Amino acid sequence: MAELLHRLGTFAARRAWAVLVAWIALLAIAVGGFLVGFKGLSSSFDIPGTASGAVIEELQDSLPDFSGASGTVVFTTDGEALTDDQRTAISDLVVSARDLPDVADVIDPFETEQELAASRQQVEDGRAQLDAGRAQAQDGQAQLDAGRAQLDAGQAELDAARSRLDAADLPDDERQAQRAALDAQQAQLEAGRAALDAQQQTLTDARAQLDTQEVTLERGAELLSFADEIRVVAEDDATALVNVQFTKPRLELPEASKKAVMAHFSDEPIDGVDVSFSTDISQGVPQILGVGEAVGVAIAAVVLIVVLGSLLAASFPIVTALVGVAIGALSTLSFSGLVQMASVTPILGVMLGLAVGIDYALFILYRHRRQLLRGADVVESIGLANGTAGNAVVFAGATVIVALLALNITGIPFLGLMGTAGAVSVAVAVLIAVTLTPALLGLAGMRVLGRRARARATAASGTDAPLRRSRERAVRAMPTWRAVVTAVVAVAVLLVIAIPSLSMRLGLPDGGSEAADSSAYRAYTSTAEAFGEGVNGPLLVTAALPRGLDEDGVQDAQLAVARELSAQRDVVAVAPVAVSEDSALAAFQIVPAGGPNSVSTERLVRDLRALPAVDGDIELGVAGQAAINIDISEGLADVLPLYLAVVVGLSFLIMVMVFRSLLVPLLATVGFVLSLFATYGAVTAVFQWGWLGDVFGIHSPGPILSFLPVILVGILFGLAMDYQLFLATGMREAYVHGAPARLAVAQGFRAGRTVVIAAALIMVSVFGGFVTSESVIIKSMGFGLSFGVLADAFLVRMLLVPALMHLLGRPAWWLPRWLDRIVPNVDVEGAALERRHPSHAVH
């Protein structure tokens, strides 16, 4: 590999314009691909096979109107009640919004409030009617009882007359005549009794009907009472919520459809009314590059100027990195029409492309500069730098690429795509470093050095090389006591910083995490103040009803489910929202007490999912943004150990080949684990606990971005191994050339410390530039990566690992003989190449 890269570097230096034209052509192809293939990005995340995903699929089959995405438009005044004119204007916008693309329905808050008030009034009217009916029935019963009393009195008189007739001594014909008269009276009494019985039955039926109506009314009233706390117009009439229901699920909803909704409601302002939009509507593709990123690159340029001593030389890493970022990002985005991409997909590629692109070019350029200062020929120096430092760049890049591509084993599509996009950017950065950088160096010639440096290079060309090397090797191994103190202090500092990671919670950002001047933040805070935190993240619960239920049976089942749901802690309101046509599925909306990222809402989702079947046969499912966030966070947390094991395992094998040692890779890995958890701790302290929140623009602390821990594992491990590689290869190089093990540690450290410090500062500057982003996703990624590089490069690679290697001494380079025979010798430090080109090799 070293010889191949030497030839490639020499060719690029001699055919510089051909290489430049080739890369310009590739950039043009990437631009063309982007213009043809870019179809937009999604601002949503999802993991297939989750519990909430299964609920959404069930809704798509049975209640498709409730399976699409939804969002809220918030209208607020300065505290005054909405006037009739303002209400009319809002209602007019609602009606016309129903014709927007991909909009299924838009709910008028004032109509909804009227319907709720009408429903409550119907209950009251129904109760009044029932009371009137019961009073009427009581009056009728009193009349019937009075009639029965009269009949009973007549019967008594008739019975007495019969007794007197039987006792009287009358002729038969007269007796018969009187008996016939009494029988006629008896018949009249019987007819009257029959009529009263019929009236009694009618009255009994009426009472039964009233009882049935009362049961139905009270059942509906109870269902309605569970939703008493649900409002869409605030009590002070100063805030109104317009719900927008889309036809497509959130992952399939085009960005243009959301922008159309925002334009419709905001392009024609209503006097005295402010409008804002929930994150479901307003959250779009975040701006990747801004002032902060430019400042980060500017700081990197300053570091390059200080290290390289030349404006021209300092410009090369910046130029090559920007070209690499453009090619990598545009190439990735060209496939957005074929593969659904989340908005964060290109962000990772841009971050890494800038950082490693600058660093990798710096490593080669720094080596070339040192060789020129020793009097080396320009072209030969370029080839040798490409074969040595470039060889290390290739293996360092391979480590990062392996870590990023391993994100695909998580089984999470958007995360695997992010890793692939990042790997593409890193691969392009490596290719540019070993081709375009040598070409630019070839064009620059000796001008890559400043005037004073060129004079030193001319003077050095006649100096005896062994004498120069002996001067450089005048370095002593560190004292053992210093190594012990350094190791203990470094470990202690990392462990202390890692303490907050023990309480780390994962989630996805909600409106409360957005920038304070953003529409999403205004909508979130206005809604929370007027209606409560839970309205920002309602839950959707489905209930699988038994087959064959009639209308009353469905209502009974709904009531049983609503009672169970409302009995859970942290439930503010429960509203039955729909029943499928076949009465097999019912949907309920739950308003929790806390926001979508609160601990109480997370606990509520878990409690609901743990509930047994209601009435023994009604199974519940839970969806909604809060439930989806929990599912995504749990899915990512579950794959983190596997991912960490795969990445560390594969990279450990690569390092065994590079260093031909077992203990050096082991030390590197243990050091990485310490710096990783320290990074987790710092991220938790800032973004979850709110420490230094004002400094980093965190006005609303909350859970850590759910996929950030996985991303940090992949990227930081790759970058950590970069610095390990560039420091430890120098140590191994000195050890192979005969230096005692502990002296080799000091010599290798001195040889590589300048460029590693510069590279780390550049990484921190570039990643730190993204901390200024308004997007909490980009901000947290930028902070995590910049702090991770800072901790790993300075505490682990430059303090802890050298100290431990000093304490280990010669055993640090131990490799079993049987393993030494089967492990290929990759010669990453290019020792064999230097032996073939010894005149100006740098040791």
Summary of the structure (lengths in Angstrom):
residues: 843
radius of gyration: 40.2
end to end distance: 19.3
largest distance: 171.7
contacts: 3027
relative contact order: 0.12
helix: 71%
strand: 7%
